[in-house]
């Protein structure tokens, strides 16, 4: 048994933190806690072979290679996410980490065979961590922007040569590919946070309990504690981890993470002092996330899919007559239509002396000058229903009907409660407000949420419809 230097409580021989007060037991050894541990995982940069085939560099092949890079980037990040979700014993960490590096190297070797024209060395993978906890493992993927810009320049020159030969049909097709290449050639993302993997959602075993696996270190079980506070007037119940010093204080059916031994831990940075249910802590302990964070990630994922035109909307009943092959997407009631209108104001000024004739009687000599000024102000024009289809946006009010072809929309500004739309052959900006009074039900991997149709949501859906035209 080991006695705590702070409170005198007896603890197990292998305990690192006091079961009673949570203080680190290593201070017993004479204050050697300041010794810096050797990092078991120094930063390692992995790259593919620096080989290229410029003879095969065409817009078609370059676009294909960019899609291949994106696919292998996703596969590498997915392997890193699975590693972070595993429960790994301390003595096995180095071996498992080497296996992960070997798996990444195998993916880079396979990338060498898949790329047609560009060098696999444009993609690099950095692996690093700050301890023996797989949760804080960092795997970052990046692209060599200078190399990619060089390839882009070669592609543009190829297009110019075709134009010089009069091959205009081929050039027109290249221009479309060039726009797609620019969209594909963005910087590759970093390793997603725990639970951010969209392809596969990790679910803990049906009989799993967070008490059996600490959500912070994922190495030890939790032990219950009871603590008296305020001179014994209050009693606090909860759970402690003797491995990492995490303390979970209970209140009703929820537990909040009050303190940990290492405040750089990812779980502490994300969930410190948040009161969560046991079910939520169980998911976190097995690589998932809390309900609130899951909702945030799901809504962001749905918006990304909607912006790309990949969401299939349940068709509502439309109050307007639809054209052939046209279907309704959103029907928003109580929307107000605003438009800038010129307002004229008259301002008068008096000039001249005032002569006092007698008590309470004065004569003013001079004249009154007046000038008129005109300025634009937003004015509510009408209220009605706003219908978004896969081709049009229609506002039907009591006094005004507006029919907007989605292909003629130039830009959209999003506000908290609506949008501002600018379109061809229309000088004034059109404002559609109070859209957030309506909601939409979205579903992601079987989880359903009711989301208000705010300006950013409506803008995203409209942009997705435009991309699908």
N, C-alpha and C positions, 0 to 999 in steps of 0.2 A: 504494500500500500504506500501511496505518496501523500504526504500532508501538504496542504496549501500554505504558502508563506503568508498569505493575507488573512484568511479566516480560520485556518487550522483544520478545515474539513479533510477527511480521508477520501482519497480517490484511487482508482485502479492504477496499476503500475504503468499501463500503456496510455493513460489519459494525458492529453496535452493541455487541457484547460480544466479549471476547477469546476466540479459539478455544482457547487453551492454558489460561488460568487462570480464565476466565469473568467477569473484572472488566469493568465498563462502560467502553467506550472514550471516552465523552463526557467523562470526567474529563481527557482530554488538552487539552481546550479551555479549561482554566483554571478548572475547578470550577463551571461554569455548570449542573451537573446539578440544582441546587436550584431552577432556574426552574420555575415552575408552568405546565404546559401548559394552553392554553385548552380547555375541555371542548367537544368538537364536538357534543355532544347535551345541551343543558340540558333540565331536566325539563319535559315538556309534558303537560297534562291535556286529554283529549278527551272530549266529552260529546255526547249526542244533543240534539234540540230539546226545549225545556221546554214541551210541549203535552200535554194530557190530555183525556179525554172521560169525565167522571164520570157522565154519563147512562147510559153502557154498563157502569158498574161493578157487576158481579154476582159472586158467588162463582165461577161457571163461567168468566167472562171473566178474572177476576183470576188464577185458577189457570192458565189458558191463557197469560196474559202472563208469569207467572213461569217457565213452561216455555220460553217464547220467549227470555226473558232468559238462561236457563241455556244454551240452544242457541247464542246469539250469543256468550256468554262463552267457550264451548268453541271456537268458530270463530276468535275473535280470538287466544286463547292458542295455538291450533294454527299460525296464521300467524306469530306471534312465534317459536315453536319452529323452524319451517322457516327463518326468517331466521338464527337462531343456528347452524344446522347448515351454512349455506353457507360456502364458502371465498370471502371477499371481499377484494379488494385494497384497500390503504390509501387510495388515491386515489379509489376508488369507494364508500367507506363512506358518506359523507354523502349521495350520490345514492340509494344503496340504502335508507338509513334514511328518506329522504323518501318513497320508494315504499312502505315499510312503513306510515308514518303515513297516507298516502293510502289504503292498503288498509283500515286500521282505520277511517278516516273513512267509507269506502264502506260498511263493515259497519254503522256507526252510522246512516248514512242509510237503509239497508235496514231497520234496526230501527224507525225512525220509522214505516214503512209497515206493519210487522207487528203492532205493539202495538195492542190494541183499546181499552183504557181508561186504563191508567196512563201516566205521562210517561216518555219515553225517557231523560230526564235523571237518573233514579234510578241509571243505570249510568254509571260514569266509568272511563276508561282512562288510566293514567299511564305515559308512556314516558320512560325515562332511561337513561343509561349513563355510564361513568367512563373512557372512552377510545375508541379506534377498534377495539376487539375485539368482534365480535358475540357472543362467548360471555358477556361480562359485561353485555349488554343486559338491562334489567329492564323488563318490561311487567306492570303490576299492574292488575287489574280489581277494582272494589269497587261496593258498592251503598249508596245513601243510606238508612240505617236509619230515620231519622225519617220520610221520605216513605212507606216501606213500612209502618211502623207506623200512619201516618195512614190509608192505604188499608185496612189490616186493621180499624181501628176503624169505617170506613164499611161494610165487609162485615158486621161483627158487628151494626151498627145495622140493616142490611137484613134480617138474619136475625131480629132482634127484631121488626121490623115484620110479617114474615110470620107469626111466632108469634102476634102480637096479632090477626091476622086469622083465626086458627084453622087456618092452612095447615100442619098438623103433619107431613104426609108430606114436603112440600118442605123443612121445617125439618130433618127427620131427614137428608135427603140433604145439606143444607148443612153439618151437623155433621161428616159424613165428609169433605166438601171442605175444611172449616176445618182439620182435622187434617193433611190433605195439604198445604195451603197453608203451615202452620207448618213442615213438613219442607222445603218448597221454598224458603222465605224465609230461608235461611241466607246468611251472607256469602260472596261469590264468592271462589274461591281465587286465589292469586297464580300467576304464570307458573311452570309446572313446571320441575324441573331437567332438564338435558339427558338425553334418552332416556325421559322420563316420559310422553310422549304415548302414550296407550293405543290410539288409533285407528290409528296407522300407525307401524310400527317401521322406522327407517332402517337400511339395510344398506349397508356400503361396497362399492365395486366388487370383483369377484372377484379381480382382480390388484392390488388396492391394498396398499400397504405403509406402515407408520407412519414409516419412514425417509424417505419421500418427502414427508411432511406432518407437521410438528411437532404433537404432541397438545396443546401448551400454547398457542401463538400461532396455529396453523393458517395460517401464511403462508409458511413457509420449509421447506426440507428439512433433514435432520440430517446431520451429518458425523461420521465415526468418529474416535475419539481413543484414545491409549494413554498411561497415566500411571504413573510409578514412585512407589511409596510405601514408607515405612519404610526409607529409605536404599537403595532399589533392591531390597529383598527381596521386595516384592509388586508385582504389575502389575495395574492396573485398566484394563479395556477398556470402552468404551461409546460414546455418541453425544452430540453437542452441537448446539445451535441458535444460530447467530450472530445471529439476529434478536431473540430474547427472552432469551438466556442460559440456557436450560434445559439441564440436564445429566442424562443417563440412564446410570447405572452398571450394567454387566452382571455377572451371576453365573449360571453354567449357561445355561439358556435363558430367563431372566427378566431384566427391567430395572427398576430403581427410579429414580424421579424424585428426585434428590438436592438440586437447588437451581434457582431461577429468578430472573430479574431483578425480577419483580413478585410478591410473595407474596400479593397480593390476587386473583391470577388464580384462576378457578373450578377449573381442573384441579389447581392446586397445593393448594388448600384441600381438595379431595376425595381426591386420590391421592398426596399427599406421602409419600415413603419407602415406598410400597407396591411390592413386587416383583410385576410382572405380565408375562404373556407378550407376545410381539410381536403375536399376534392380538388380544389385549385392547387394547393401545395403538393398533392400527389402528382398532378400533371407536371408541375414545375420540376419535381424531383426526378421525373422520368423524361425530361427534355421538352415538355410542353410549356404552356404559358397561362397566365390568369385569364379570367373571362373578359375583363376590360381590354387587356392587351390583344387577346384573340379577336375581339370585335374590331379593334383598330386595324389590325393586320388584314382581317377579312374584307373590311370595307375598302381599304387601300387596294387590295388585290382585285376586288370587283371593279373599282374605278379604273384600274389599269386595263382590265379586260374590256370594259365599256368604251374607253377611249380608243382602243384598237379595233372596235367593232366586233368583238367576239362574244357578246352577251346576247342570248336569245330572250327577248322580253315576252311576257305573257300579254297577249293583245287585249286591251280594254275595249269596252263598248264606246264607239266614237260618236260624239254629238254632231259631227259634220259628215258630209257625203264624201267617201273616199273614191279615188280613181282606180283604174284597173291596175292590179299588182301592187297596190298601195295598202299598207297596214298601219294601224295606230300603234304607237309606242308608249306615250304618256298622255294622260288627260288631267289637266290641273285646273281646278275650280277656283273662283274668287281671285283671279289674277288681275291686277290693275295695269293699264297701259298709260305710260307717261311719255311726253314729248316736249322738247324745248319750244317755247312760244315767246314771241316778242312782247314785252310789256313797256308801255310808254308812261313816263312820269313827268309832271310839270313842276318846276322849281322856280319860285318868285323871290326877288330881292328888292328892298326899298332903299332909295338914295335921296338925300336932301336934308335941310335943317328943319328943326321944330321950334316954333315961336309960341311962348306962353302968353296968352291974352289975359286971363284972370284965373282965379282959383278953379281948378278942375276943368279948365278950358285951354286947349292948345291947338295950334294950327301946324300942320305938316306941309312943308313946301318941298317939292321934288316930284319924283315919279317912281312907279313900280315897274321893274323889269322882270320878265318871265322867260324861261327857256325850257324846252322839252327835250328829254333824254329817253332813248330807247335801249333796252337791254333784254337779254334772253333769260328766262327762268323756266325750270321744269314745272310742268302742269299736268295733273291727272286728267286724261282725256276720257277714259271709259274703263269699265270693269266687265269682266266676262270670263270665258273659258279659253285656256291655251292648250291646243292639241299639237303634239309632236308626232309626225309619222316618219316613215323611212325615206320620205321624199320632201316633205314640206313642214313648215311651222305655221299654224293657223291660229289667229286670235279672233274669237267671235264674241263681240260685246253687244250692248243694247244700241249703241250709236255708231260703232265702227267695226268693220271687218278687215282683217289684214291677212294676206296670203303671201308667205315668204318661201321661195324656192331655196332649198338648202344649198344648191350649187351656186347661188348668187350671194351667199353670206361671205363678207370679207373678213370680219373679225367679231369676236365676242368678248366682252368684259364681264367677269363674274363678281357679284356682290353677295353679301350675306343672305339677302332675301330675294335675289333675282338676278337678271342679266341685262346687259345693254348690247344691242345688235346693230351692226353696220352692214349694209348690203349695196349691191350695184344699183345705179340709177336712183339712189335715195340720198339726199343731202343730209337730212336730219337723223340723228341717232334715235333708235326706238328702244324704250325701256319697258321691260316686263317684270313687275315687282310683285311681292307677296306670294311667290311660288313656294316658299317654305311652309305655307299653311297646308300644303298637300304632302303626302308621303308615298314612298314606294317600298315594296317588300322585296328584299334581295336574299339570295341563297348562295352559300359557299360551302361546298363539301357537306351538305346536309344541315348546316347551321343557318338559321333564318333570322334576319334583322329587319326592323322597320326604320327606314332612314328618311328624314325630311328632304324634300327636293330643294336644297339650297342652290344658290347661284353656281358654285363650283360643280355640284352634282349635275345640274341641268346642262352646263357648258360641256362637261365631259361626255354626256350622252349624245348631245348634238354633234360634237366633233366625231364621235364614233359612227353616227349615222352618215356623216359626210364622207368619211373614209370608206364606208361600205358601198357608196354609190358607184 
